[in-house]
Amino acid sequence: MTTDHGGLPLPDYDQLSVGTLEHRIRALSVPELDRLLHYEHEHADRAMVVQVLTARKRQLDAGAPLSGGNPAASKPGTAGRGRGGSPVSPATSPEPASPPPHGTPDQRGKPKGDRTG
């Protein structure tokens, strides 16, 4: 078994989730995908990872272009830290249509038998 991560096209490969890996491999060539597949088979041999790597390799073999992205652009633990953030805020959220059945601090809940309308 090889444990050398230096030869891998993604140095942090072992820490990547399948979803992150799926995006990061778009800039890799077929030989680089082959290296990752070989490494994966020798180590964890995760079925979902093998499936993602194999599917991307098939796409490239069928003529899909490499993306211009940087395979190191998204580091583990940085997901969701985009520059824009979420556009949702209390100011942009709608008012609730009716209070929850258990009530709110300013409006007490009603017992089930007394609910009307």
N, C-alpha and C positions, 0 to 999 in steps of 0.2 A: 504493500500500500504506500502510495506517495502522500506526503503531508506538506509538500512544497507549495505554498500559495503564491510564491513569486512569479511562477510561470503562467498564472491564470490571468486572463484579460480583465477580470474584475477582482482586485485584491481583497475586497471585503465580501466575497462571494458567499462564504459560509454564514454570514449574518443577514443575508437578504431574504425577505419574505418572497413567496412565489409571485405575488402581485408586483412587487418592486422589481424583481428579476425579469418579469415579463416585459417591463418597459426598458430596463437597462440593456437588454440583449439586442435591442433593435439596431444598435450601431455596430454590432459585432459581425465579423465575416464568418464564412463557413468554417475555416480552420480554427478560429477562436471558439466557435460553438462546439466543434469537435473536441477541443481541449477541455471545455467545461463538461461535456457529456462523459468523457473518459474519467475525469476527476469525480464526477457524481456517481458513476457506476462503481468506482473503487472505494467510495466513502459511504455516504448516507444512502445512496440509491433510492432517493425519494421519487415515487411514481409521478406525482404532479410536476416536479421539477423536470424530470426526464421528458414528460409529455410536452411541457412548454418549450424546452430546448429543441426537441425533435420537430415540433410544429413550426418553429421559426426557421429551422434548417430547411424544411420542406418548402416554406415560402420563398426563401432565397434561391433554392434550386429551381423553383418555378419562375424565377425572374423578378421577384420583389426587390425593390431597391433598399439599400441600407438607409437608415434615417441619418440625418446629419447630427443627431444628438450626441451628447457626451456621455459615455457609459458610466462615468463617475459623478455625474451631475447630482443625482439624488442619493445622498448618504443615508444609511439606516438611522431611524429616529427623527428624520427631518420631515416626514410626511405631514402634510397639512400646514406647513409653515410658509405658505405662498406669500408673495408680496402684497396681494390685495386683501387677504383675509376673507372672512365671511361677510356677505352683504346683509345678513340677517342681524337685526338688533331690536331692542324693545321698541324703538321708534318706528321701525319698518314692519313690525309684526302686527297682525290684525287683532282687534279686541275679541275675546272669546264670545261666542254667540249666547251661551248661557253658562251659569256657574256650574261647577261640578256637583254631583249629587251630595257630596259631603260638605258643601258650603265653602265659603271663603271667609277670611277674617272679618270683612265688613258685611257679609250676608250669610246668615246661618243656614245650614241645610234643612231640608224638610223631611219629616218621616215619610216613608213610602206610602202609607195609607192616606196622607193628607195632600198628596200632589195633585194639583189640578192645573191644566193648561200649560 
